[in-house]
Amino acid sequence: MKILITGSGGFIGSHLTEKCVEIGYEVRAFVRYNSNNRWGWLDSSLYKNDIEVVSGDIRDYDLVYNALKGCDSVFHLAALIGIPYSYISPLAYIRTNIEGTYNILQSAKMLGTENILITSTSETYGTAQYIPIDEKHPMVGQSPYSASKIGADQLALSYYRSFDLPVKIVRPFNTYGPRQSARAIIPTIITQIFNGNKKIKLGNLHPTRDLTFVKDTVNGFIEIAKSNELIGEITNIGINEEISIGDIVKLISKLMNSKIEIESVEERVRPENSEVERLNCDNSKILSKTNWKPKYNLKAGLLETIKWLKNNISLYKPEIYNV
């Protein structure tokens, strides 16, 4: 099978690209164009010579169309994902996340692509109205980012209903692991500790998250891609456990044998009505409809993440907070 993976130079995308090569897929990787011809995390991949790389902008319809030509399937991960920056530039999220998804859907419709996976996010649910959160939970846009992803998801489902396009919505809960940006909670804690900080600068500590190790998330994508039962469906990926940000800090500091204090910094706190207070995944659909099962518990995933960050700390700037 020949597949196109958009956002393949990013955190989850690079892991997914490598996994697809490992299992024998012919992979075309769509990365964001830059004048230095950088491929993100694929630059250091052991498989970079086994991948066909296309550089471009997901907002460019003609380029997306040509990139998808000859592919049986597409995994669409390209997106703007930083929640804080969506407060600064909402329009950038609309153009990238909604228009970029349109380009994939319309191209797939014109080309007759057999399998289209659109990446969603648990942020589309907003604060849990009931626990655990299944795929029927209402969607609430509490940030411009989540609103743009809701719009992209609904557009994708409309193409399934209107044109019988074989669309599947993949909705991961919070993913963590090697290569993740330090804007995310787990790498920001770990990199600050490795930087020698005794006071860790964070935002709100009380919200809870359902954390999935990146290798489990990637395997979820692949299993969803294999299932014909999930066409036209939304499918959660998560482990059905929740932990507060404060407890994550305690667990990481224990695993790293580090005594730290927490300093709440205003610039890292979301606006009150925008904070998603609680996320806990109902993963019964993916468990029943596919062969997927998570292989990593939180401790095992954190230890692997800590080890990787220790060996790659020079790639990060823990002293700088960047939205």
N, C-alpha and C positions, 0 to 999 in steps of 0.2 A: 504494500500500500504506500502511495506517495502522499505525504501530508505537508501542509503549510502551517507553520506555527508563527503567529504574530507575537510581538513582545518577547521574542526568543532570547534576547540578550539580557533580560531582566532576571529577577530573583527566581520566581517560580518557573518562568519561561525557559531559562537556561537548564534547570534541572529536568524539565519535561522534554526538552530537545535531546538531551543526553540519554534519557531513558528510552525515548523512541528509537534512537540509533541503536541502542543496546538490544532491543527486541526485534530489530530487523526492518524497521520502516525506512523508507527513503524520505529524507527530511529536507525541506526547503525552509530556511529560517529567515523571517522578516525582521530586520533590525532597523532602528531609527537612523536615518542618514546623518552623518557628521563629516566634516572636512578632513578629519584625521583617519577616516576609514576604520574607526573602532567598532567592535562588535559586542561591546559590553562584556558580560561574564564569559561569552563564548571565545573571547580572545585567549583565555587561559585553559580552555577545555581540551581534554585529551582527544576529543572527537571532532575538532574543528576542520580537519581535512576530510571528514566523512559527511560534511554538511554543505549544501548549496546555500549560500548567503545572498539575500537580496536586501539592499539598503534603500530606505525610502521613508515616507511619511504616511501614516495610516489614514490621514485626511485626504490623501491624493487618490481619487477613485481610479484613474487610469492605471496608476502604478499597482494598486491593490488588485485590480482585475487581471493584469498581466502576471502578477506574482501567483495568483490562484490557478492560472491556466495549467492544465495537466495534472492537477492534484485531485485525489479522491476525497480527501477530508481536510478540514481546517480546524485548528485549535486557535481561537481568537483570544489572546491575552493582552494585546497592546492597549494601554490605557494610562491616563493620569490617575495616580492612586493616593497621593498624599492628601489627607483630609485638611490639615491646616492651610495648605496653599489654595485649596478650593474656596476658602473664605476671601482670599486676596484676588483670585482671578476665576470667578465662576464660569465665564464665557469660554475659557480655555478647556474646561472640563466638558462643556456642552459640545464643543467642536471636536474634541478628541474622542470622548467616550460615546457620544451618540452618533455623530457624523461618521466616525471611524467604524462603528458597528454597522451603520447603514451601508458603507462601502463594501464590507464583507458580505452582508446579506444580499445586496443587489448583484454583486459579482457572482456569488454562489448561485443565485437564481438564474442568471444569464448563462452560466457555464454548466449548470446541472450537477453541481457538487453533491456528493452522496451523503456526507456526514458533516454537520456544522455545529461545533461546540462553542458557545458564547460564555465567557467567564463573567460571572456575577460576583457578589460579595454579601456576606451576612449583614453588612451595614445597611442594606436595603430594608431590613426588617425594623430598624430603629430599636429602641429599648423594648425588651421582651414584654409582650402583653400576656403571655402565658409561657410556661416552661415545661418541657423543652420546646424549642421553636421548630415546628414542622414547615413544610413547603406551602401550607395553606395560610400561614400567618400573614396578617396584613403588612403591606409595605408602607413605610413611613420615611420620607426624605428629611432627615435631621441635619444634613449638611448639603451644600451644593454637589459635593462628590457623590453622596448616596443618591441624590435626586437624579444625577446624570446616569447613574448605573440603573436605576429604576426605569428611566426612559429607554435606555438601550435594551434592557430585558424585555420590556413591553413591545418595543419595535420588533425584536427578534420573534417573539411569540405571534405577533401580527402577521409576520411573513409565513409562519407555519400555518396559521388559520386561513390566511388569504390565498396563499400560493402553494400550500402543501410542501413547503420547504422543510427538509429533515433537520430541524433545529433542536438542539438540546442545550438547556441552561445549566451550567455548572456553578453551584453557589458554595464556595469554600467559606468556612468560618476562619478565624484568625490563624494564618499559617506562619510558621517561624522556622529558622534553620540557617545553615551556612549561606552566605552571599546576601542576606537581607540588609536593606538600608537601615542606617542607625536612626532614621525617623521613627522606626517601629520600636515598641516598648522593650522587647527582650534584648536586641542588640544595643540599644542605648544604655541599658543597665550594665550589661557585660563590658562594653567598651569603656564606660566611665570608670568601672572598677579596675580594669587593666591599665587605665591611664593614671592610676594612683589616687583617684578622688576618694576622699573619705565622706564627702557629702554628695549624694547622688541627686541631680536635678531632674525632677519629674513633674508631671501634671497631676490630675486626679488619681487617687489611690483606691477609691471604693468601687469603681466599675468592675464587672466581671467579664471574662472572656473564655471562649472555648477554643483551646489551642491545639493545632494539628501540626505535626512535624512535616516538613516539606516533602519528604519522600513518600509519606502516606497520601498527601494531597495529590501529588503527581500520579500515583497509582490509581487514585480515585478518578482522575481525568481519563486515564486509559481504559478503565473498566466501564465508565459511562459511555465512552466512544464505542465500545463493543456491543452495547445493549440496544437492541431495536425497540424494546419496551419503553425506553426513556425518550423517544422522539416526541417533541412537543411538550416535554415535561421540564420542570425545575427539580434539580436534585442537590440536596445539601451534601457537603463533605465536612465532617467534624467527628469528634470522639465522644460527645454526650457527657462532657465534664466541664465544670466551670470553676474558675479561680479568680480571685480579686487581684488587681494590680499590686496592691500592698503585699499580698501573700506571694506573688511571683517574685517580688524583690527579696523577701525573706528567704525563699527557696534558693534563688540564684546566689545570694550572699553566703548561704550555708554550703552550697556545692563548691563555691570558689574559696571557702574558708576566709572570708573577708568581713570585717566588722565595719559597717557603714551607717550613716545617718541619711535621712531623706529630706530634701529641701523642695517644697512645692514652689514652682516658679510660674508666675502668672502667664507668661508667653506660651507655656506648654499646656495651659488649661483651655479646654474648649468652652465656647459660650454655653451658659447653663442649659438652655433649651435644646442645644445641639449635641450634648453629651449622650452617648448610648450607654445606659447604665448597666444593662445586663444582656448577655448573649450566652445561650446554651443550646447546642444543636441536637435536634431529633434526627438521628441518622438511620432510622429504620428503613427508609426507602432504598438507600444505596446498599444497605446490608441485605435486603430482601430481593432486590432486582439485579444485583451484580455479585461477583465473587470477591468484592473488596472487603477487607478487614484491616483496621489500623494495626501496625506492627510496633509502633513506638508509644510508650507511655511518656508522660511529661518529663520525668527525671532522665530517662534515656535520651530523649531528644535534646534536652538542655545540655547534657554532658557532651554530646556530639557537637552542638553549636558552640559551646565554650571552647572546646578543643580547636575547632576551626578558627574561631575569632582570635584565639591566642597566637596561632600561626600566621594570621593575616591582619594583625592589628595595625600594621603600617599603612593599610589601605583606607583606614578610617581617621577622622579628625574629631575625637570625642569632646574636645574643648569647644567646638562650634555647634550651636543649635541652628539647623537650617530647616525651614518648613518644607 
